[in-house]
Amino acid sequence: GNFCLGMTGEQSEDWRGALVQGGDERIEPKEGSAGRNRYNLNPLDPEGLFYRGSCTCGVLSEDTLKTMGQFNERFIGGGDEDIWADEQRLRIQKIMDPSGRSEVFFGPSGTDLLYYPLLFARSLSIRPILNVLSCPEELGSGSRLAVAGKGFSLKTASGASQEKGALLHPDLGGEVIELPARTHEGHIRDRKSDIRSLIQLHSDKTVIVHLVFGSKSGIKDDLDVIESHPNVIWTVDLCQFRADPELIESLLSRGAMILITGSKFYQAPPFCGALLVPKTWADPLNEVSKDSAAGLSEIFVKSDIPGRFKSFRDCLKWSKNPSSRMRWECALTEMEACHAISRQDIDATIDEWNQVVCSAIEQHDQLDLIPDQAKTNASIVSFRVRDQHGFLGGQALKQLFDRLTMGNWEAELGYKRLFIGQPVCYGDKWFIRVALGSRSARLASGRAENWSTDVRMVNLMGDLAMNPKP
């Protein structure tokens, strides 16, 4: 059956398992894999796991397991999902937008959120759309397709199959110009002048500029480039969500839309996306054509859209996606716990972790920090790995990732399982990442922590590179 239609009591006995529904194929367990998905992680099983991931695949914790128990009745159909979604909007705004400048639109994943700006562009004018995409190689794998209005997965949140790469609706299509994150040597590029000249050059189009603040390696675009232009929509990808609420308020006041997810820094199970849209941009959405909105009817559900956008909501087939609501409950549990601690304490903990991990990497002969590490977010550390023949390429690094995330490391780390960030490519070079999530930072905050398990993890990675499997 179609999950977004809601669940009967009999269907919901395994309500933990429902957390990996209502998204696309990335979160579903692979057959015969003990509940592991394509990231090699079972997001429902935190037992014996040392978690240093930075990707979409977060995992349940003791705290979020309790949250799921509290919301089980609501999850299996005991109430109005619009009311539940509105409560979650208010909780997000209380932390991220206390001035109330934004409307909160939900989406299954961070990648799905990229369809919204195309709709906003369409509701403004019929001019051609140009997407300027910053750091494409350091965004989620489907971003390049989604910004062009194309399907990026084989399956939608509603369970419908779709053709990967096919245009969802002619109104949503547009040209895409990509601005790479790094030079061939790995240094971070300054993309500001390129963005400004592209805006000038394409004054006859609606230009959507997709900036990123916290890419896979923690790159931060220079947000000073955001200036008011009548034909420009600014979006800032904060999906890693490693940012101060003050920054979010500043961006909203300058008219930028902000993409967030709860499943990276805040470690909720995948997926839970939300787009914060300044009210001035959101208002024209009620004028959007029924046709272009209908192109998204297998992706978004009515409760994803704030109630006042009735004409948009009326274009959508399904009323609810309870899995998405439950994942956001998990994310909000962690967000609120983290924001109850002073930002200075959390930042000091992250900085301390960063220094220990960077130092361990620098001391290991097989590991090299990638260039400009100091310019990236301190809660992500990215590095290259080499064996006796040189730096590992994509296939070898993926094999190392599989060994690390599928092995039992009780003897080496004191944990049965390990999870880290997936390999990333820039040009023809590859690196891997480790990251500190909100829960780990919160639990370590204010107490003496020597991060010895992290040092052992770093050494394990370098040692395994020199000892490939026979």
DOLO-763736 format. One record per residue (C-alpha): chain; x, y, z. Coordinates in nm, 3 decimals. Example, Ala and Ser with C-alpha at 12.3 -4.5 7.8 and 13.67 -1.06 7.14 Angstrom:
> ch/u/v/w
> A/1.230/-0.450/0.780
> A/1.367/-0.106/0.714
END
This chain:
> ch/u/v/w
> A/0.000/0.000/0.000
> A/0.096/0.362/-0.035
> A/0.255/0.473/0.288
> A/0.156/0.837/0.259
> A/-0.210/0.734/0.279
> A/-0.157/0.653/0.646
> A/-0.149/0.324/0.831
> A/-0.391/0.094/1.003
> A/-0.312/-0.051/1.345
> A/-0.219/-0.388/1.196
> A/0.024/-0.230/0.949
> A/0.200/-0.030/1.217
> A/0.307/-0.303/1.458
> A/0.668/-0.245/1.360
> A/0.648/0.131/1.390
> A/1.026/0.152/1.411
> A/1.043/0.008/1.060
> A/0.812/0.281/0.936
> A/1.091/0.532/1.001
> A/1.257/0.405/0.684
> A/0.947/0.462/0.470
> A/0.803/0.778/0.317
> A/1.136/0.869/0.150
> A/1.315/0.729/-0.153
> A/1.518/0.413/-0.206
> A/1.825/0.556/-0.028
> A/1.682/0.490/0.318
> A/1.530/0.149/0.260
> A/1.713/-0.156/0.396
> A/1.893/-0.361/0.134
> A/1.775/-0.720/0.106
> A/1.960/-0.965/0.328
> A/2.159/-0.688/0.498
> A/2.031/-0.702/0.859
> A/1.842/-0.377/0.812
> A/2.136/-0.184/0.662
> A/2.070/0.069/0.387
> A/2.299/0.185/0.106
> A/2.509/0.376/0.361
> A/2.587/0.043/0.537
> A/2.397/0.159/0.845
> A/2.079/0.042/1.013
> A/1.940/0.378/1.134
> A/1.708/0.199/1.379
> A/1.989/0.024/1.569
> A/2.226/0.241/1.776
> A/2.357/-0.048/1.987
> A/2.737/-0.078/1.999
> A/2.779/0.200/1.738
> A/3.056/0.462/1.738
> A/2.894/0.731/1.522
> A/3.108/0.983/1.336
> A/2.894/1.019/1.024
> A/2.818/1.342/0.841
> A/2.583/1.220/0.571
> A/2.207/1.184/0.541
> A/2.211/0.866/0.744
> A/2.157/0.950/1.110
> A/2.061/0.692/1.368
> A/1.824/0.656/1.662
> A/1.956/0.725/2.012
> A/1.832/0.654/2.365
> A/1.662/0.995/2.362
> A/1.492/0.959/2.026
> A/1.378/0.604/2.102
> A/1.187/0.750/2.400
> A/1.043/1.019/2.170
> A/0.912/0.753/1.933
> A/0.743/0.573/2.220
> A/0.570/0.894/2.328
> A/0.441/0.966/1.977
> A/0.345/0.614/1.875
> A/-0.029/0.668/1.910
> A/-0.022/0.983/1.703
> A/0.193/0.809/1.448
> A/-0.053/0.526/1.385
> A/-0.333/0.765/1.305
> A/-0.454/0.918/1.630
> A/-0.492/1.278/1.519
> A/-0.471/1.543/1.252
> A/-0.135/1.547/1.075
> A/-0.173/1.915/0.975
> A/-0.186/2.007/1.345
> A/0.123/1.790/1.411
> A/0.314/1.953/1.124
> A/0.218/2.303/1.245
> A/0.344/2.222/1.596
> A/0.675/2.115/1.445
> A/0.693/2.435/1.237
> A/0.654/2.643/1.554
> A/0.927/2.444/1.731
> A/1.169/2.492/1.438
> A/1.090/2.864/1.431
> A/1.135/2.901/1.806
> A/1.497/2.787/1.769
> A/1.584/2.909/1.420
> A/1.354/3.200/1.342
> A/1.215/3.352/1.663
> A/1.126/3.673/1.475
> A/0.881/3.473/1.260
> A/1.017/3.590/0.924
> A/0.966/3.257/0.751
> A/0.716/2.998/0.640
> A/0.832/2.638/0.697
> A/0.780/2.395/0.408
> A/0.866/2.031/0.478
> A/1.005/1.776/0.235
> A/1.110/1.411/0.254
> A/1.482/1.486/0.211
> A/1.713/1.783/0.164
> A/1.734/1.704/-0.208
> A/1.355/1.718/-0.250
> A/1.358/2.073/-0.110
> A/1.535/2.190/-0.428
> A/1.206/2.160/-0.619
> A/1.043/2.438/-0.416
> A/1.253/2.730/-0.551
> A/1.156/2.622/-0.905
> A/0.791/2.659/-0.806
> A/0.860/3.001/-0.651
> A/1.037/3.106/-0.972
> A/0.733/2.994/-1.172
> A/0.491/3.180/-0.946
> A/0.689/3.501/-1.008
> A/0.717/3.500/-1.387
> A/0.727/3.290/-1.703
> A/1.086/3.390/-1.784
> A/1.335/3.107/-1.844
> A/1.497/2.971/-1.528
> A/1.874/2.960/-1.474
> A/2.011/2.766/-1.175
> A/2.360/2.859/-1.053
> A/2.478/2.565/-0.842
> A/2.771/2.617/-0.606
> A/2.989/2.322/-0.491
> A/2.795/2.059/-0.690
> A/3.049/1.784/-0.621
> A/3.004/1.833/-0.245
> A/2.625/1.820/-0.232
> A/2.398/1.518/-0.214
> A/2.425/1.297/-0.522
> A/2.078/1.388/-0.652
> A/2.116/1.768/-0.626
> A/2.235/1.816/-0.984
> A/1.918/1.655/-1.117
> A/1.676/1.812/-0.866
> A/1.782/2.173/-0.936
> A/1.700/2.111/-1.304
> A/1.349/1.994/-1.210
> A/1.428/1.630/-1.282
> A/1.363/1.316/-1.080
> A/1.676/1.215/-0.885
> A/1.558/0.880/-0.746
> A/1.391/0.567/-0.878
> A/1.112/0.601/-0.625
> A/0.930/0.893/-0.462
> A/0.818/0.942/-0.103
> A/0.470/0.820/-0.197
> A/0.611/0.488/-0.316
> A/0.554/0.566/-0.684
> A/0.831/0.469/-0.924
> A/0.979/0.742/-1.145
> A/1.233/0.774/-1.421
> A/1.563/0.907/-1.290
> A/1.665/1.215/-1.487
> A/1.318/1.275/-1.637
> A/1.170/1.627/-1.614
> A/0.889/1.634/-1.355
> A/0.700/1.905/-1.546
> A/0.799/2.136/-1.837
> A/0.735/2.445/-1.618
> A/1.000/2.328/-1.369
> A/1.283/2.282/-1.619
> A/1.577/2.519/-1.643
> A/1.940/2.555/-1.738
> A/2.205/2.473/-1.474
> A/2.553/2.629/-1.448
> A/2.781/2.459/-1.196
> A/3.056/2.636/-1.002
> A/3.305/2.377/-0.867
> A/3.397/2.379/-0.497
> A/3.772/2.324/-0.526
> A/4.063/2.368/-0.763
> A/4.243/2.063/-0.902
> A/4.491/2.093/-0.613
> A/4.204/2.086/-0.364
> A/4.200/2.454/-0.261
> A/3.860/2.612/-0.205
> A/3.758/2.841/-0.492
> A/3.617/3.190/-0.443
> A/3.294/3.176/-0.642
> A/3.166/3.528/-0.558
> A/3.274/3.712/-0.875
> A/3.147/3.428/-1.097
> A/2.806/3.448/-0.933
> A/2.784/3.826/-0.974
> A/2.883/3.817/-1.340
> A/2.632/3.538/-1.416
> A/2.350/3.743/-1.257
> A/2.443/4.044/-1.477
> A/2.475/3.831/-1.788
> A/2.133/3.668/-1.743
> A/1.911/3.962/-1.647
> A/1.645/3.828/-1.886
> A/1.596/3.514/-1.674
> A/1.483/3.421/-1.326
> A/1.815/3.321/-1.166
> A/1.812/3.081/-0.871
> A/2.150/3.093/-0.695
> A/2.210/2.782/-0.483
> A/2.475/2.862/-0.222
> A/2.605/2.614/0.033
> A/2.710/2.682/0.392
> A/2.853/2.355/0.514
> A/2.913/2.118/0.223
> A/3.026/1.756/0.265
> A/3.372/1.878/0.366
> A/3.229/2.180/0.553
> A/3.290/2.447/0.283
> A/3.110/2.776/0.348
> A/3.018/3.005/0.058
> A/3.079/3.377/0.114
> A/2.726/3.484/0.203
> A/2.813/3.852/0.145
> A/2.737/3.780/-0.221
> A/2.364/3.786/-0.136
> A/2.221/4.113/-0.270
> A/1.868/4.208/-0.362
> A/1.784/4.169/-0.734
> A/1.426/4.155/-0.867
> A/1.500/3.848/-1.081
> A/1.720/3.652/-0.835
> A/1.613/3.388/-0.580
> A/1.883/3.307/-0.325
> A/1.888/2.968/-0.154
> A/2.141/2.860/0.107
> A/2.196/2.489/0.165
> A/2.240/2.453/0.541
> A/2.149/2.084/0.526
> A/2.449/1.984/0.735
> A/2.282/2.225/0.984
> A/2.607/2.314/1.160
> A/2.521/2.684/1.197
> A/2.417/2.941/1.457
> A/2.053/3.051/1.469
> A/2.184/3.410/1.436
> A/2.310/3.327/1.085
> A/1.968/3.190/0.990
> A/1.795/3.507/1.109
> A/2.042/3.719/0.912
> A/1.987/3.520/0.592
> A/1.608/3.533/0.621
> A/1.622/3.910/0.675
> A/1.817/3.935/0.346
> A/1.553/3.735/0.160
> A/1.733/3.401/0.127
> A/1.555/3.066/0.145
> A/1.728/2.816/0.375
> A/1.741/2.438/0.335
> A/1.781/2.241/0.657
> A/1.767/1.874/0.755
> A/1.747/1.707/1.092
> A/1.947/1.399/0.999
> A/2.305/1.526/0.973
> A/2.436/1.736/1.264
> A/2.127/1.653/1.471
> A/2.161/1.282/1.393
> A/1.790/1.203/1.341
> A/1.708/0.902/1.123
> A/1.699/0.986/0.751
> A/1.518/1.179/0.602
> A/1.374/1.502/0.739
> A/1.400/1.816/0.530
> A/1.257/2.166/0.573
> A/1.281/2.487/0.372
> A/1.257/2.820/0.557
> A/1.108/3.069/0.310
> A/1.092/3.445/0.383
> A/0.724/3.540/0.386
> A/0.773/3.793/0.104
> A/0.881/3.510/-0.129
> A/0.614/3.270/-0.009
> A/0.315/3.500/-0.067
> A/0.292/3.461/-0.449
> A/0.288/3.082/-0.421
> A/-0.091/3.079/-0.416
> A/-0.075/3.204/-0.776
> A/0.130/2.906/-0.895
> A/-0.021/2.714/-1.185
> A/-0.202/2.392/-1.102
> A/0.004/2.211/-1.368
> A/0.352/2.282/-1.235
> A/0.248/2.209/-0.875
> A/0.090/1.883/-0.989
> A/0.433/1.777/-1.118
> A/0.537/1.744/-0.753
> A/0.230/1.555/-0.634
> A/0.412/1.224/-0.575
> A/0.687/1.396/-0.370
> A/0.517/1.636/-0.130
> A/0.205/1.580/0.081
> A/-0.051/1.837/0.192
> A/0.082/1.854/0.549
> A/0.427/1.952/0.409
> A/0.271/2.284/0.298
> A/0.154/2.552/0.545
> A/-0.226/2.572/0.557
> A/-0.260/2.917/0.401
> A/-0.131/2.794/0.064
> A/-0.458/2.624/-0.020
> A/-0.430/2.627/-0.399
> A/-0.089/2.457/-0.384
> A/-0.212/2.202/-0.128
> A/-0.513/2.124/-0.348
> A/-0.277/2.012/-0.626
> A/-0.125/1.740/-0.410
> A/-0.267/1.387/-0.395
> A/-0.176/1.270/-0.048
> A/-0.263/1.432/0.282
> A/0.008/1.293/0.508
> A/0.342/1.118/0.555
> A/0.355/1.010/0.922
> A/0.710/0.871/0.885
> A/0.832/1.220/0.800
> A/0.658/1.366/1.105
> A/0.814/1.102/1.331
> A/1.164/1.168/1.195
> A/1.116/1.539/1.262
> A/1.008/1.455/1.620
> A/1.343/1.277/1.661
> A/1.531/1.572/1.510
> A/1.348/1.828/1.727
> A/1.416/1.624/2.042
> A/1.790/1.651/1.970
> A/1.777/2.013/1.847
> A/1.602/2.131/2.161
> A/1.839/1.935/2.388
> A/2.140/2.082/2.208
> A/2.011/2.438/2.212
> A/1.947/2.413/2.587
> A/2.328/2.414/2.624
> A/2.518/2.737/2.556
> A/2.646/2.771/2.201
> A/2.990/2.866/2.336
> A/3.015/2.533/2.523
> A/2.909/2.332/2.218
> A/3.150/2.524/1.991
> A/3.436/2.481/2.241
> A/3.370/2.104/2.251
> A/3.365/2.083/1.870
> A/3.689/2.285/1.844
> A/3.862/2.060/2.096
> A/3.750/1.748/1.905
> A/3.865/1.903/1.577
> A/4.215/1.974/1.713
> A/4.256/1.620/1.851
> A/4.139/1.455/1.526
> A/4.342/1.685/1.296
> A/4.651/1.625/1.510
> A/4.602/1.244/1.493
> A/4.565/1.262/1.113
> A/4.877/1.477/1.076
> A/5.075/1.225/1.282
> A/4.977/0.924/1.068
> A/5.193/0.864/0.760
> A/4.901/0.728/0.553
> A/4.666/1.023/0.609
> A/4.669/1.381/0.476
> A/4.426/1.659/0.569
> A/4.280/1.810/0.253
> A/4.380/2.172/0.181
> A/4.204/2.466/0.350
> A/4.077/2.252/0.639
> A/4.081/2.562/0.863
> A/3.831/2.736/0.629
> A/3.568/2.465/0.676
> A/3.326/2.380/0.956
> A/3.512/2.252/1.263
> A/3.267/1.965/1.319
> A/3.378/1.794/0.993
> A/3.735/1.680/0.924
> A/3.821/1.567/0.569
> A/4.135/1.383/0.466
> A/4.294/1.171/0.196
> A/4.420/0.819/0.255
> A/4.722/0.656/0.092
> A/4.861/0.306/0.068
> A/5.212/0.203/-0.044
> A/5.125/0.300/-0.405
> A/4.984/0.648/-0.339
> A/4.651/0.812/-0.256
> A/4.343/0.591/-0.275
> A/4.107/0.652/-0.565
> A/3.730/0.618/-0.558
> A/3.700/0.241/-0.573
> A/3.970/0.176/-0.312
> A/3.831/0.443/-0.078
> A/3.480/0.298/-0.108
> A/3.621/-0.044/-0.024
> A/3.787/0.106/0.284
> A/3.455/0.273/0.379
> A/3.280/-0.065/0.346
> A/3.542/-0.236/0.564
> A/3.516/0.033/0.832
> A/3.135/0.043/0.839
> A/3.075/-0.333/0.804
> A/3.350/-0.461/1.038
> A/3.346/-0.544/1.410
> A/3.587/-0.310/1.594
> A/3.531/-0.421/1.954
> A/3.901/-0.499/2.004
> A/4.030/-0.181/1.835
> A/3.771/0.079/1.947
> A/3.566/-0.082/2.221
> A/3.265/-0.057/1.988
> A/3.126/-0.331/1.765
> A/3.038/-0.093/1.484
> A/3.171/0.229/1.334
> A/3.003/0.480/1.105
> A/3.181/0.766/0.924
> A/3.112/1.002/0.632
> A/3.113/0.855/0.283
> A/3.396/0.916/0.033
> A/3.374/1.237/-0.174
> A/3.531/1.319/-0.511
> A/3.677/1.650/-0.633
> A/3.821/1.643/-0.984
> A/3.997/1.306/-1.002
> A/4.085/1.302/-0.631
> A/3.898/1.145/-0.341
> A/3.875/1.210/0.033
> A/3.685/1.069/0.332
> A/3.529/1.246/0.632
> A/3.459/1.210/1.000
> A/3.217/1.440/1.180
> A/3.097/1.519/1.530
> A/2.720/1.520/1.569
> A/2.503/1.718/1.807
> A/2.443/1.438/2.058
> A/2.812/1.351/2.087
> A/2.904/1.719/2.129
> A/2.627/1.772/2.382
> A/2.722/1.472/2.598
> A/3.092/1.570/2.594
> A/3.023/1.938/2.665
> A/3.147/2.062/3.001
> A/3.328/1.744/3.102
> A/3.685/1.625/3.054
> A/3.694/1.426/2.730
> A/4.021/1.305/2.582
> A/3.867/1.179/2.255
> A/4.088/0.871/2.273
> A/3.841/0.657/2.075
> A/3.858/0.913/1.792
> A/4.237/0.891/1.789
> A/4.215/0.510/1.772
> A/3.960/0.542/1.489
> A/4.196/0.766/1.290
> A/4.484/0.524/1.340
> A/4.263/0.230/1.242
> A/4.182/0.398/0.908
> A/4.544/0.459/0.824
> A/4.649/0.110/0.935
> A/4.378/-0.058/0.725
> A/4.492/0.133/0.416
> A/4.833/-0.032/0.449
> A/4.680/-0.373/0.510
> A/4.424/-0.431/0.238
> A/4.209/-0.740/0.261
> A/4.371/-1.045/0.096
END
